[in-house]
Amino acid sequence: MLGSKLIVFWGEKTKEMKWFVLGFDHISAWITSSVVVLQKEWQQIILCKSSSEDRSTKGITLKLAGNNHLVPVPRVTDDDLGVLVSVLGQATFVTGLDLAYNLLTDAGAKTMATFLQENSTLRYLNLMFNDIGTSGAELIAGALHSNQSLVHLRMTGNKIGNQGGMFFASMLKINSTLEKLDLGDCDVGLQCLTATAIALTQNKSLKAINLNRPLLSSQQEESTVHIARMLRSNSSLVELHLGKHEMKSFGVEQLCEALYGNSSLKYLDLSCNNIICDGVKFLGKLLKKNQTLEILDLNANRIEDDGAIYLSEALSTWNRSLQVLSVVSNNITGKGLLALAHAIQSNMKISHIYIWGNKFDKSTRVVFSELIGMGRLEQGCTDVAPYEVDGEVFLAEMSHGLGKHRYWAPRCATVAPNAANASLAILPISEYL
């Protein structure tokens, strides 16, 4: 149905999903007409709730993402957003709004900022990969100075730049409601990272922040030094993403030194950096003493066999808190993978491990096949699956991971959500990815 729009109703409490496809040539007409459908659907949910024992209803999430593969959808523009917020001003039952991959610019950001200043029910806002720039970031960050309802904001992929990131850093000194902020792939720089780290020494409400892929010109790892200083005093941050920071052994050492005294951080993402075995030596020492970390993501580094062995030594004997380890694409051969397999056998706390992209030999394939076959590793808790050809065991890749659907929407539900996005199930800071 060309020119149609797919709408998804998701009950946060009931976990029920409702789908509606409405055909209109212009999305503004669709938005205006769909308010009736929204109201009827919500009344039905309330009616069902009133006849059940559980009468608490948190609201629904309106998904208008522009990258839906199931139906060709017109993307939301700045003008469309004006119509949408006028409707949402009356629809207080909508507590989540997904506008990812649309055509929103700074003009749309101005509309959204005004809405955030007036709205008191929206808890989740996804604006990832629109075309919002520095001025739009200033308006949205400014609106959050007074907003007291939003707990999760995704700005991922909007090129707000270093100055735009500075506005959000300033906001963090004032806002006491926001719990999860995503500034990944936003082209922020060292100044923004430094200001954010300073703000988080004072902020006590933010639990998760994504600072992936900043634009750094220096090789001195100054940003990591400032973030490490923050971790020494911050007692609220639970989840930290530092992917693509060009981090080396020095940066890892700084973070580890800070984490010896930190008792709140549970999820550390160091994926896509320049970490080698020397850096992992510091992580191994940390894991021997730290009993807080639950998820460690080292995806796409180069820790090799020595790094894998450092980790396995800490996990085999000392650490009993880590549940998830990702070492995807780390140039690890059979020696290092076997060491990790033995650590899993001796440490029953580890429930998830991701190893695809390394060098599997026959012994590795057999051992991981046995771990899965005996139930020590559940099939949804790793990214490999064993199969046999002519009596020889091989491993196939599975679409499982910590956040496989962070940047894209799957065409169909071929993988269980908890297997594709394990971090949400293990550490549910927010119900949204």
N, C-alpha and C positions, 0 to 999 in steps of 0.2 A: 504494500500500500504506500505508494510514493507520497512524500509530504506528510506522513503520519508521525506521531510521536509516541514513544513507549514510556509509560509511567509505572513506577514500582512503588507499592505501599508496603512498608516493612514495619510491623508492630514490634517495638523494642522489648516489650514485656511478653507478648504472646508468641513472638518469633514466627509470625505468619506473614507470608508474602502474597500480595495481590497485584495482578498485572492488568493494565488497561491499555489498549491501543486506540487512539482517537485520531481520525483523519481530518486534517485541515491544511489548506495551502499555506496559511500564515500562522506561525506559532503563537502570535499574540491572540488570535482568535481562539486557538486551542486553550491557552492559559485561562482566558476569560470563561470559556464554556466549562472547563474542567473543575471549576470551583464547586459546582453543583455535585459532581461526582465525588469530590473530596469530602464534602459535608455529609453526603449520604453514607459513604464508606465509614467515616468516623462515627456517625450515629449508630451504625450497625455494630461496630466494635464496642461502643459504650453499652449498647443494649445487651450484647453477649456477656460483657463483663458484669453488668448489674445482676445477671441471673446466676453468676458463678461466685465461688467463695473468694477468689482473688479479684478485687475491684480496683486495684491500682493500675493505671494506664499512663505510661510516660509519653506517648505520642508516636508519630510515624515519621519516617524519612522519605522525602520527595527526591527521587533520583532523576535528574535531567542531564546526565552525562552525555557528551556529544560523541563518544567513541563506542556506542553500542553496535555490536556486529550482527545482532539478530534482526534488526529492523533499520532501514535507512532513515536517519533522523535529521531534521533541520537543527542546526546549532543555535543556541540562545545568543542573541545579540544584546547590545546595550539598551536598545529600545524595548526589546522583549522583557528585559530584566525589570524595567520600570513597571510594566503591567504585572509581572509576577509578584513583586514586593507589595503592590497595592492589594493583590489578592491575599497574600500571606499576612498582611496586616490584620485581616479578619479571621485567618485560619490559625488560631493559637495552638491547635493540636499538632501542627507541623513543627517538630523539634530538630529535624535534620534536613539539610539541603545540600545536594550534590550537583554542582555545576561544572564539574571537571570537563576539560577538552571542549570548551565552547569558544565563543568569539568576543569575550568580554574584554574591554580596554579600561583605561583610566576613567572614562566617563561612566562605565558600568560600576567601577569601584566606588565612585562618588555616590551612586544610587545605593549600593550595598552598605556604604558607611552610614548614610542617613538612616537606613533601615535598622542597622545594628544599634544605633543610638536610641531608637524608639522601641525596638523589640525587646521583650523580656522572657521569651520562651525558647528561642533557637539555641540549641546546645552544640550542634555540629555544622560546620560550613566547609565545604570542599571546593576550592577555586583553582585546583591544580591545572597547570598547562593551559591557561588562558593567555591573554596578551596584556596583562597588568604591569605597569612600569613603576618608576620611582614615586611619581605623584599619587598614583593609586594606592601604593603601599602606605604613603603618609596618611591618606584619608582613612584607610581601614584600621591602621594602627592607632590613629587618633580616636576613632570611634570606640576602640577597646579600652580607652582610658576610663570610660564611664560605663561600658556594658558590663553587666553582672550575671549574664546567663550563659554565654558561649564558653564551652570547656575544651573544644577541639577545633583547631583551624589548620587547614592545609593550603599553603601558598606554593607548593612544589612546582617548579618549572616556570614560574612567572619571573621574567628578567627584571627584578626590582633593583638589582645592583647593590653595591656597598651602601650607598646612602639610604636606599629603601630598607635594607636590613637594619640600619641604625635606628630608624623609626620604631621598628619592632623591639629593638633592644631597650629603647627608652620606655616603650609601653610596659615591658616586663618589670620595670621599677615601680609601676603604679598599679597595674592590674593584679588582682588577687583571686581571680576566678579561673582563668585559663589553665588547663592541665596538660594539654598536648599541643605543640606547635611544630609545624613542618615547614622549614625554610630550605629544604634540599633543592639543588639544581637552580638556585635563584641568583647565581652570579654574585654572591656576597663576597667581601674581601676580608683582609686581616683586621681592619678597623672595626668592622661589624662583629667579627668573632670575638675580638677583645672586649668590645662593649657588652656583648651578650654574656660573656663569662663574668664580667663585673656585675651585671644586673642579676645574674643567678646566685651571686653570693648573698643577695638581699631577698630575692623572691622565694617564697616558701610554698607556693601553690603549684608551680609547674612540675609535672612528673615525667614528661617525655619531651625530647626535642631532637629534631633531625636537622643536622648542619652539613649534610653530604654535599660534596663537590663545590667547595668554594673556589674562587679564583685567587690563587696565591702566587706571587711573583718571587718570593724569597724561599730559600732552601733551609732556612735556619729554624724552622718549626716553632716560630714564636707563638702561633695560635695554640698549639698543643700545650705550651708552657702556661699560658693564661687559663686554658680549660682545666689543666691539672690543679692550678691554684684554687680555682672555683670548687673542684671536687673535694678539696681539703676541708672546706667550710660548709658546703651545701649538704643539707640533710633530707631533702625532699625529692631530688631527681632520681628516678627509677630506671629510665631508658635513655640512652645516649647514642646517637648515630654520628660517626666521624668517618664515613666512607669517602674515599678519593681526596684525602688531605695530604697525599704524598708523604705520609708518616714513615719514619725510619726507626731504627733502634733507639735513638735518643728520645724521640717522642714517646715511644712505648714505655721507656724507663720512667719518664716524667709522670705519665698516667699511673703506672703501677705504684710508684712511690706515694702518690696521692691516695690511691685506693686502699692502701694498708689501713688508713684510719677512717675510711668511708664505710658506712653500714647501711646505705640506702640503695646504691646502684645495683640493679639486678640484670640489666641487659646492656651489653657493651658491643657495639658494632664498629669493627675496624676493617671492614671489607674494602677491597680495591685500593690498598696502600702499597708501600714498598717495604713491608715487614719481612725480614729474613730470620734465620734460626737464632741469631744473636738477640733480636728483639723478643723472640718467643721465650728465651731463657728468663727474661724478666717476668713474663706472664706465668711461666711455670713456678717461679718462686712465689709470686703473688697468690696463685691458686693453692699453694701449700698452707697459706695462712688465712686467706680470705674465705669466709663462709657465707657470703652474701650473693655473689654473682651466680645467676642461674642460666644465662644465655650468653655465649661468646661466639661472635661471628668473625671469622678470619678468612672468609671467602675471597679468592682472587688475590692472594699475596704469594710469597715464595718461601714458605717455612721449611720445605723439604723434609727429609727423614729426621735430621737432627732436631728440628723444631717439633715434629710430631712426637718424638721420643721424650723431649722435655715435658710436653703436655701430658703424655701417658704416665710418666713417673709421678707427676703431681696428682693425677686423677686416680691412679691405682691405689695409692696409700693414704694420701693426706686429705684431699678435697672431698667433701660430701654435700656440696650445695649445687654444683653445676649440673644442669639437666640437659642442656643442648650445646653441641659443639658443631660448628660448620667449618670445614677445611677444604671446601670445594676449590679445585684448580689451584693447588699449591705445590705442584711438582713433587709430590710424595710418591715413593715407590713402595714395593712390597714390605720392605723392612719397617718403615714408619707406620704403614697401615696395619700391619700385624701388631705392632706395639699398641696402637689405639684400640684394636679389637680385644687385646688382652686386658686393657684398662676397663673396657666395657664389661667384660666377664667378671672382673673383681669388684667393680663399683656399680651397684645396682641402682644408684641414684640417677645415673645417666640414662635418659630415655630416648633421646634423639641424637643422631649423628648424620652429617651430610658429607659425602666423600667423592662425589662424581668429579671427573676432570683430572684425576690423578692417574698414576700408572699402576694398573692392576696386574699382578702376576697370578699364577695358578693358585698359590697358597692363600693369597688375599681373597680371591674369588670364592674359594672353598670355605674359608673361615667366616666370611660375612654371609654366605649362603647358610651355614650352620646356625649362626646367630639368629637369622630370620626364621629358619625352619623350626628351631626349638622354641621360638617365641620370645627369646631375650630381646630382640628388636622387632617391634611390630612393623608391618609393611608400610603403614602410613607415617612412620617415624624415621624413615631414612629415604634417601633419593636413589637407591638402587634396588633392583629386583633380580633374583637369580633365575636362570633358565639353563636347560641342558641341550647340547648338540652333540650327538654321537658319544654320549656318556661323559662329556666334559662340561664343567660348570662355567657359565659366563654371567656377567652382570649387565643388566640393561638400565638405562636412566629412567627415573620416574619424575614426574613434574611435581615434586614435593619440595618444600623449603620453608624458610622462616616467613617470607612475604612474597610469594610468587606473583600475587595479584596486586602488588603495590602500585604498579604503573599501568596496568592494562586490565580490561575486563575479559574474562574467558568467553569463548563462543558458546560453550555448553558446559554443564556441570559434570565433567568427566572425572574430576578429582574432588574428594571431600574437602570442604573448606578448612578443616582442622589440619589436614595433611599439606595443603598448598600454602597455608598461612599459619604455621604452627605457633608463631610468637603470640598471636591473639589468644590462642587457647591456653598457652602456658602462663602468659603474663598479661591478663586482660585489663590494661590501664584504661582502655576505651573499647567500646564494641565495634569501633570503626578501624580499618586498617590505616 
